[in-house]
Amino acid sequence: MSAVSTGETTYLELSQEGGGAHKFYEVTVDGLVVTVRYGRIGAAGQTQTSSFPTAEKARAAAAKKVGEKVRKGYAPAVPGGRPPRAVTRRQVTSAPSTARAVAPVLWRFRTGSAAFGIHVDDEHCWVGNQAGDVYTLDHEGAVLARFGLPDGVKCLVADDFWIYAGCDDGKVYDLSSKLPFAAYDITADVDIFWLDIHEGVLNVSDRAGRLTVIDHEDEHQWARRSQGEHAWMVRADDRAVYHGHHQGVTAYRPDGGGELWHTRTRGGVLFGWQEDDAVYAGTGHRVVQRLSKETGAIEATYACDSAVYSCATSPGGRFVFAGDSASSVYCFDRDGTRLWKLGTGSGSALSMQYHDGRLYLVTTDGSLVCVDATETAIGAAQQGSVPVVRDVKLAAALPTYAPATAVQAVATVAQAPTGSVVVECVQEAGRLRVHVVSDGYDSSWKVQFPRAIRQAGARYVVDALHPAAGGFYRVRGDIRRLL
C-alpha cells in the first residue's frame, strides 16, 4: 500500500502474525510543529509534539522519524485497514452458594461492573472493574478517589509504594500520583491475562501461555512459552518469576528466563498468590495447592467444592482463603484442614486479599466486599448471626482522574519547590531518556518516567526519586513541568 498523506501526514503500521507486533506510527508536519502519534492498531494511541526553528528542520526531523521506523519493518498503510488486535476478556460464571450460612460482611461497594482488580494496604482499598474504573476507599468503606482508565481493568498490583493497573488497552497505568500515567505499553506483543511488577520490572502472562518480561524503560528483556496456555497467574520476587497456566506452574530465573522447575498442578491454574517461601495456585479442579518456591514441590492441598477463582493468605500463610465459582469463600489452616465455608452474598470472588482481620473480595457482580474474618465474627455467622451489610454510596461530586496523554496535561511551575527533585528529558540514540539533574543523585542512572509527557530538552519537577535494584530511579509523587 502507499503512504497516506493528508497535508504532510505519513501513516505506517507494523503487524506480525502469530501474536507479534500490531502497532501504528503516524507523523504529521504542520509548519514548525511535528506531531507523532503511536500505539496499538485500532486505539487512539499516545501523542508527542515537538517544535523546530524552521519548517525545513521540521520536515527533516519528520523524515528521519519515518525512516527509522521503516528500517524497523514498518510499512505505509491505510488507517482502519486492519482491525484492532483482539482482546481476551475473562469469561466467568457464578452459581449460587451451597454454603449453609453467609459471611459476616461489614460493608459493600458496588462499582457497576464485574471487578477483577484489588489491592489493600495499611491506608487504602483499591478496586478496578471491567468498565475501566478504579476506586480508592478507606477501610471503613468511604470512597476517596476515582480514576477513569480507557479500558477494562485486568488486575491491580503493588510494587512497594507504587500501584499499577493493567488494562485491556494493553497499557499498564501508574496510579501512585494524582494523575495516572501509562508506565508500560505492551499491546504490540502480548494479550494480557495477568501481570506482576517487581522492582520496576514488568512480568506479563498471556492467552498463549507466554511469559514476557519488560524493563523499566518499557523495553523487552526476554520471553518464554510455558507448557500450557491460558496463563492466569504470574508472581515475581528476587529469586524467580512463577508462571501458572493450564498445565501447572513453571518457575523461571528473573535474569534471562532459564527454567528452574515445572510442577503439574491438579487442574489448570486460574489464580496465583505468593508468600516469602511458597506460591499458591487456585485451579479449575476445585483446589488450591501450595508449592515450594525452592523446588516446586507441592506442600499442601486445600480442597474446595467448585472451581477456584481466587485465593489469598494471612501473613506467613497461617490461614489460606479461597473463592469458588459458586459464590462461596473458604478458610483453611496451613496444613489443609477446612475451617469454614460461607456464602459471599455478592457473587463469586474473582480476586481477594486479607488485611488486619478482614478479608476483602472483588466479585462477579462488581462489588468490593469487606468481610469480618475474625474468629468471633465467623463463629457468629456460622450460627446465623451476621451484621447488617452497609452499602457504600459513591459521592456524586467525586472527581474522576483520567490519564495524562500529552505534556500539555501536566501542571507547570516556575521554580522547583524546596525539597523537590529536577529531572531532564534528553535525546539519546534516537530515544527520549530522562536523567536526574539535582545534586545528590547518580546522573548516569535513567529515571522511569511516563512516555506520553516526555519532550526533548524539557525539565520536570518531581516530589521524590527512589533507587531501584536494577540501577534506575522511580518517581514518587506528582510530576510538574518546570518552565
LONUPA-755583 format. One record per residue: residue in three letters; x, y, z of N, C-alpha, C in turn. Coordinates in steps of 0.05 Angstrom, whole numbers, plus 5000, padded with zeros to 4 digits. Each point is the difference from the previous one (the first is absolute). Layout:
N
ALAXYZXYZXYZ;...
// end
This chain:
483
MET501749765000498350245000501850255000;SER498950224990501550255000499450155026;ALA501950185007499650165024497650184997;VAL498650045022497750185000501050285008;SER499550204984500850275006497650185001;THR499750145022498050215003501550255007;GLY500550174980502050215005502749875000;GLU501249995024502649875003499949805022;THR498149814998499849785019500849744987;THR501749855014500849734991499149805021;TYR498649794990499049805019501249734993;LEU501249875020501349744997498949805019;GLU500249744993499249795018502149775000;LEU500149875023501649755003498249795012;SER499449804985498149795009501249734993;GLN500349835020501249734996498049795008;GLU500149784986498249785006501049855025;GLY498149845011500849835023500350155026;GLY498650225003500250145026502350205003;GLY501250074977502250195002499150295000;ALA501750184990499450285001497550064984;HIS498550205010497550094987499650295006;LYS501750174989500050285008500350194977;PHE499450265004500150204979501950235009;TYR500850164981501750235005499350214979;GLU499250235010499150224982501550265006;VAL501050124979501550255002498650224984;THR499550235013498750224987501750255002;VAL500450144978501550255000498050234995;ASP500050195018498350244997501750245005;GLY501250114979501750235003502549935015;LEU500350125024502449955017499649775020;VAL497649884999499349805021499949724987;VAL501249815014499849724992498649855022;THR497849864993498449845019500349714993;VAL500749845019500249714997497849875016;ARG498549824988498049845014500649714995;TYR499949845022500849714997498549845021;GLY499849744994498749825019499049754986;ARG498049875014498949764989498050064978;ILE500149854978498250044978497149985010;GLY498450204993497250015009499650175024;ALA502250085014499750175024500850284993;ALA499450195019500650284995503150055001;GLY501349845017502950035002500950245017;GLN502650035001501250235014501050204980;THR500350255009500850224983502350155012;GLN502050074984502250175008500450224979;THR500550245009500250234982502750145005;SER501450074978502550155002499950244981;SER501450215008500150244984502950054990;PHE500250124975502650044988500250294990;PRO502550104997500350294993499150064972;THR500249804982499150054972498449774990;ALA498450054979498349794988501849784988;GLU502350084988501849814988501149805021;LYS500750105024500949835022497849825010;ALA497650105000497749845009499649764981;ARG500150064973499649794980502349805001;ALA502550095005502249825002499849825024;ALA499150115023499649835024497949794995;ALA497850084987497949814994501049784981;ALA501550074980501049804981501949815015;LYS501650105019501849825015498449805016;LYS497850105013498449825016498749784983;VAL499050084977498749804982502149804991;GLY502450104992502149824991500849795021;GLU500250095025500749825022497949775002;LYS497550074998497949805003499949814976;VAL500550114976500049834976502349795003;ARG502350085010502249825003499449785021;LYS498150055018499349815020497749814990;GLY499150054975498049824989497250124996;TYR499750255009497450134995499650054970;ALA497550014991499450054972497650194998;PRO499950154978497750174995497449845000;ALA497950125012497449865002497850195000;VAL497549904999497650165001498849985027;PRO499650225014498749985027497349864998;GLY499549815018497549855000500049764982;GLY502349964985500149774982500349735015;ARG501150015024500249765016498250035025;PRO498749785008498450025024501750035025;PRO498950115022501550015025500849725009;ARG502249985013500949745011497949905020;ALA499449744999498049895017500950015029;VAL498150065018500550005029498449795013;THR501349835016498649785014499050105027;ARG497449995004498950075026499149755014;ARG500749985025499449755015497149945002;GLN499249774991497249925001499649825024;VAL498350085019499649855024497049975005;THR499349785014497349965008499949995030;SER497750055012499850015029497449875008;ALA500149775013497649875010499450085028;PRO497549965010499450065027501649835020;SER500650105023501649865020498549765011;THR501549795006498949775013500550005030;ALA501350225010500650025028497450045016;ARG500049905025497650025017499750285012;ALA502150165001499950265012501550204983;VAL499550265005501250224985502250125017;ALA502150094986502350135014499150265014;PRO501450075021499450255014501150254985;VAL498550104981500950224984499550265015;LEU502150165003499750265014499050224981;TRP501150014976499050204981500549904971;ARG498650114981500249924972499850254983;PHE501850024980499950224981499649884972;ARG497850084988499449904973501150194979;THR501949894984501450174980498550034974;GLY498149824995498450024976500849824977;SER502349855004500949824979501749785013;ALA500249774988501549785011502850105007;ALA501049925024502550115010502149775003;PHE502450054989502249815003502350105017;GLY500350275000502450115013499550075029;ILE501949935018499950085028502850035011;HIS500350205017502450035016499250145026;VAL501049895022499450125026502750045015;ASP500450245010502450065016499150125027;ASP501850115015499450115026498150234999;GLU499950154978498450244998497549974983;HIS500249854978497950014980499249724990;CYS497649994989499149774984499650104972;TRP501049854981499850064971498349794986;VAL498350094982498449814984499950104972;GLY500449824980499850074972498149824986;ASN498350114982498049844987500249994970;GLN498249854987500149964971499350254985;ALA498850205013499350254987502450194999;GLY502249935012502350175001500250195024;ASP498149965019500050175024501849885021;VAL501650165013501549925024499250195022;TYR499249895023499250165023501949945023;THR500650205016501449965026498050075022;LEU500049835021498350035023501749975025;ASP499050115022501349945026498949735010;HIS501049915023499349745010497249985011;GLU498750235003497250005009498150044977;GLY501150014975498350014976499550274988;ALA501150215011499650274988501650024974;VAL498750084978501350034974501650265000;LEU502649974994501850235001500750124973;ALA500349834980500850104973499149804979;ARG500050104975499249844977501850064977;PHE501049794987501650034976498349884977;GLY499950144978498649904976502049924979;LEU500549744997502049914980498649934974;PRO501449994978498749974974498749744994;ASP500749795015498949734994499949845026;GLY498949764997499549835024502549945015;VAL499849995027502349945017500349705003;LYS502249894992500649715003500849945028;CYS501850165012500949945027501450255011;LEU500250015027501550205014502349875015;VAL502450124998502349885014501550235013;ALA501349935022501750195015502949914997;ASP501750204998502949955001501250215018;ASP500349925026500850195021497850225002;PHE500850254996498150225003498150024975;TRP500949914977498650054975497749814996;ILE497850114989497649844994499650014970;TYR499649774987499749994971497449854993;ALA498850104978497649874988500649904972;GLY499749744996500349894973497350004986;CYS499850114976497450044987499949864973;ASP497549974991499449874974501150164976;ASP500750265004501250154978503049934996;GLY501049815017502849924997501950175015;LYS499150205015501850175015499849935030;VAL502250075014500149975029500350285011;TYR498050095016499950275010501150025029;ASP501650205005501050065027498050185013;LEU498849905022497950155014501150135026;SER502650035002501250085026499850305005;SER499550164980499750285003497250094992;LYS499550255001497250104996499149944972;LEU501750044980499349934972501249744993;PRO498549804990501249754991501650044974;PHE502149844997501650014977500449714989;ALA500249984973500749754988502949945004;ALA500749815018502849945006501249804981;TYR498349824989500949794982497949974978;ASP500949944976498249964977500849734987;ILE498449805005500849734991498149884979;THR498350164989498149894981501249894974;ALA502450094993501149914975500849705001;ASP500349895023501249735002498249795013;VAL498450085020498549805015497150085005;ASP498449805004497250035008499949955031;ILE499950215015500349985029497849825012;PHE500949815017498149865018500550105028;TRP502550005009500750105027502850124999;LEU500750155021502650125001500950035029;ASP502650035003501250075026502450174994;ILE500750185019502250184997501749975025;HIS502649964996501949975022502550174994;GLU500550195018502350194997499950134973;GLY497650084991499750144975500149834975;VAL500449745002500049824977497249874997;LEU498950034977497349904994500149724990;ASN498349825011499849724992497149964991;VAL499649914976497349974988499549724991;SER497749885008499249744990497650044981;ASP499849834980498050054980498549754991;ARG498250044981498249794991501549754989;ALA502250054986501549794988501849845018;GLY500050085026501849875019502850115000;ARG500350244990502650135000500550175025;LEU502550035006500850185021501950204987;THR499350265002501650214988501050195022;VAL502650064999501250175021501050264987;ILE499150225011500650274989501250175022;ASP502150154993501450165021498750275005;HIS501350165017498950265008499850204977;GLU501549954978499850184977498149904979;ASP498349805008498049894982501449854977;GLU502349885006501549864979499949705006;HIS499549844980499949715002502649885010;GLN499949835021502449875010500149714991;TRP498049855006499949724991497249905001;ALA499549774986497449885000500349694999;ARG498249865012499949715000497249904996;ARG499749794986497349874997500049765018;SER498250005019499749775018498649774987;GLN499749785014498849754989497050034996;GLY498750185014497150024997499250284991;GLU497550024991498950264991498350125022;HIS498750234994498250135019501450045027;ALA502050175000501750055023498850225018;TRP498449925020498750205017501650075025;MET502449895002501650055024502850094993;VAL500950225011502850075000500650155026;ARG502149905014501050135025503050014998;ALA501250205011502950044998501350085026;ASP502549925004501650095023502950004991;ASP501850035019502950024992501049744988;ARG498949775008501149754991498949894975;ALA497450074993498849884976497550154992;VAL499049934976497350074991498449754998;TYR497749995013498349765002497650034982;HIS499849824980498150024978498049775002;GLY497550065004497949805002498349994976;HIS499549764989498549974975498449745002;HIS498849914978498249775002501549735003;GLN502650014999501649765005501650015026;GLY499450205017501450015026501450275004;VAL502249985015501650245007502949954992;THR501250204986502849994992501450245012;ALA502449955012501750215011502350064982;TYR500650264994502250084983501950195015;ARG502549994992501950195012499350284990;PRO500150205018499350274992502050124980;ASP502549915000502050114983500649824976;GLY498150004982500449854975497949794994;GLY498549915021497849824994500649715000;GLY502349915010500649725002498049865018;GLU499049764992498049865016501349895025;LEU498750055023500949895026498649745006;TRP497450004997498449755005497350034987;HIS498749784996497249994991498549795016;THR497650085009498349825016497249994988;ARG499149764995497349974989498050015024;THR498250184999498050035022497549834994;ARG498349975020497549864997498050194986;GLY500150004974498350184984501550254991;GLY498850144980501350244990499950225021;VAL502050175000500250225019498350234992;LEU498350105018498250234994500850255016;PHE501749965020500850235017502549925016;GLY501650205007502449955015500550205022;TRP501349915021500750175023502849915009;GLN501450185014502649935010500650105028;GLU501549845015501250085025503149984996;ASP501550055021502950004998501149744989;ASP499049775009501249754993498249824983;ALA497650094993498149834986498350164981;VAL499149864979497950114982497649835003;TYR497650124996497549865003498550024973;ALA499149774990498749994974497149915005;GLY498150174993497249925000499349884973;THR498749774999499649864975497149954993;GLY499649924975497349934991499049735010;HIS501849865013499349735011499350025030;ARG499150235009498850045026502149995023;VAL502550074995501950005021501850254998;VAL501250075023502350185002502449825008;GLN502250034986502449855007502350185007;ARG501449935022502450165008502549874990;LEU501650154986502549904987502450135013;SER502149855005502550115010501350174978;LYS500850255007501450164981502749894993;GLU501249855018502749904996500049774980;THR498149815003500149754984497649964982;GLY497850145006497549964985498349775011;ALA500949875022498649785011497350095012;ILE497949844997497450075011500149935030;GLU499650205017500249965029497349965014;ALA497950104988497349975012497950054979;THR497749875004497750044982497650075016;TYR498550204990497750115015497549954982;ALA498349835008497849904983497550175004;CYS499050104977497450154999497949834986;ASP497650114996497949854988499450084971;SER501350214991499650094972502750114990;ALA500150074975502450124988500950245016;VAL502650035005501050225016500750244982;TYR498750225005500550244984502250185013;SER500349985026502050185013500949875027;CYS502250105010501149905025501750225013;ALA500549975026501850195014500749865026;THR501850135015500849895026500150235020;SER500049935026500750195021503150005001;PRO501250205013502950025000501449735008;GLY502049934983501549765006498649744992;GLY497650024989498549774991498749845023;ARG499550145023498849865022497249904993;PHE498450184986497449924990500050034970;VAL498649834986499750014971497150044993;PHE499450194983497350074992499649944971;ALA497649934992499449944972497150094994;GLY499650084975497450074990499349824976;ASP497649894999499449814978497950114981;SER499449844980498150094979497149985009;ALA499649915024497249975011499650205023;SER501350234998499450235018500649935030;SER501949825005500849945027502950085005;VAL500650055025502750075009500749805022;TYR502649915000500949795018502450115016;CYS500449875023502450045016501149735009;PHE502749964997501449765007502350075019;ASP500749815017502550045014502449934982;ARG502450055009502349974982500349714989;ASP499249805015500449734991497849904981;GLY497950154997497949924981497349935012;THR499750025026497549945013498050234995;ARG497649944990498050214995498950095026;LEU500150265005498950125025497250104996;TRP499450114977497350094995499550054970;LYS497450004993499150074974497550175003;LEU499950234987497750185002499450134973;GLY497550084996499250144975500950285001;THR500750124977500950284999497650195000;GLY497749914991497750184997500250204977;SER502249984984500550194978501349874976;GLY499549754995501249874977502749875007;SER501449914980502549865004502350205002;ALA501949945017502350175005502149954977;LEU500550214984501949984978502850075009;SER500350155021502650065013499450045029;MET502149975017499650045029502650075013;GLN499850125024502350065016499250025029;TYR501749895018499650025029501650225011;HIS498850165019501550215013498850065027;ASP501649965021499450085027497349905009;GLY499549744997497649875011497650034981;ARG500450114977497850034980500849874974;LEU498049884986500549894974498450174980;TYR501550114981498850174979499749844974;LEU497750024988499449854975499050194979;VAL500849954975498650134977498649784984;THR497650054992498249784991498850044973;THR498749784991498850004973497850214998;ASP498750085021497950214998501250285002;GLY502750025000501250265001500450135027;SER499849845021500150115027502849975012;LEU500850205016502249965019498749955027;VAL500649775011498749905024502049985023;CYS499450105023501749985023498849815020;VAL501449775005499049795018501550015026;ASP498650005022501349975026500949715004;ALA502649964998501149725001501149925027;THR499250165021500949925027498549755009;GLU501249855018498949755010497250055012;THR499650215015497550065012497850054980;ALA500650164979498050074980499349764983;ILE502049834993499549764984498349805016;GLY500649975026498549825016497150085002;ALA499550265003497350105001498549964973;ALA501550044978498849964973499249724996;GLN501649815009499449724997497449925016;GLN499450165020497549965015497750164989;GLY500550154978497950154987499850295009;SER501950105016499950285009502150164985;VAL499250184983501850174984499150295002;PRO501950184997499250295001498450084976;VAL498550225002498650104977502150134981;VAL499949914975502050104981499550304994;ARG502250155002499850294994500850044971;ASP498150094983500650054972501250284997;VAL502550014990501450254997499050154975;LYS499650255002499050164978502350174989;LEU500050034973502050174987499250295002;ALA501850175010499450295002499650124972;ALA497850144996499450114974502150194990;ALA501250155019501950214992502949894998;LEU500449745002502749895000501250044972;PRO502350144999501350044973501249744989;THR500249994974501249774987502650084987;TYR502249865006502650074989500649814977;ALA500550134976500649854976503050014994;PRO501049814985502950004994500950254985;ALA502450095006501350224985501149874974;THR499250104977500849894975501950184984;ALA500550245010501850194987501250195020;VAL502250124993501450175019498250245008;GLN498250084983498250225007498249945024;ALA499649755006498349935022501450025027;VAL502650055000501550005024500250295011;ALA499550035026500250275012502850114997;THR500350265001502650134997500750165025;VAL502650045005500950165022502350174990;ALA500350255011502150184992502749935012;GLN499949875024502549925012499549755017;ALA502149855006499749765014499650055030;PRO497949905012499550045029502349875016;THR500350115024502149905018499549705005;GLY502249844998499849725005499249834977;SER499250124977499349854977502549934983;VAL499649844979502249914984499550074971;VAL502150094986499750084972501249794982;VAL498549924979501049814981499850134972;GLU501549894981500150114973499749784979;CYS498550064979499649824978501950074978;VAL501549794991502150054979499749784979;GLN501050074976500049814978502549835000;GLU499849745002502349825000499549774981;ALA501749984980499849774981497249974988;GLY498850234994497449994987497649965019;ARG500650005026497849965020500150235020;LEU497750065011499950205021500449875027;ARG502150095014500749895026499850225021;VAL499749925025499750205022502249945020;HIS501550215008502149985020499550215022;VAL501149965023499750185022502150234998;VAL499150245006501750244999500950095028;SER498349975019500550095028502549865011;ASP501350145019502349885013499249775018;GLY502049835005499549785019499149744987;TYR499850004974499149764985502049924979;ASP499949764991501749904979498850094973;SER501350184987498950114975500249814977;SER501549785003500249804978497649815001;TRP498549995022497749825001497750134985;LYS498449834987497550094987497850025021;VAL498050164993497650035017497649884986;GLN498649815014497649904988497950225000;PHE499050074976498550244996497949964979;PRO497650125003497949954980500850094972;ARG499749824981500850064972498350224988;ALA497450015007498250184986500750295005;ILE501450065022500650285006503050074996;ARG501649824989502850054995500350204976;GLN501650205004500650194978502950085002;ALA501549964978502850065000500650285010;GLY501950015019500850265011498450105023;ALA497749885005498350095022501049915027;ARG499550165020500749935028497449975016;TYR500049825019497749945016500750005029;VAL498150065017500349995029498449775011;VAL501349835016498649775012500350025030;ASP498149885014500150025030502449855011;ALA500649774989502349845011500849794979;LEU502449915002501149774985500949785018;HIS499549764993500849775016501749814982;PRO502349915010501649824984498849724999;ALA500249874977499049724997502549824997;ALA499649745006502249815000501349984973;GLY498650064978501149974974501750234991;GLY500550195018501750234993498650224985;PHE497650085009498650224988498350135022;TYR498950234995498350145019497149984992;ARG498350005021497150004996498850255013;VAL498150124986498850255009497949935021;ARG500050165022497949975020498650275003;GLY497450014998498550255003499450124973;ASP499250265001499150144976502350084983;ILE499350044974501950094979499050274990;ARG501850204999499350264988502250094981;ARG499350144980502050104981501150265010;LEU502750024998501350245009500250204977;LEU498950245003500050204979502850124997;
// end
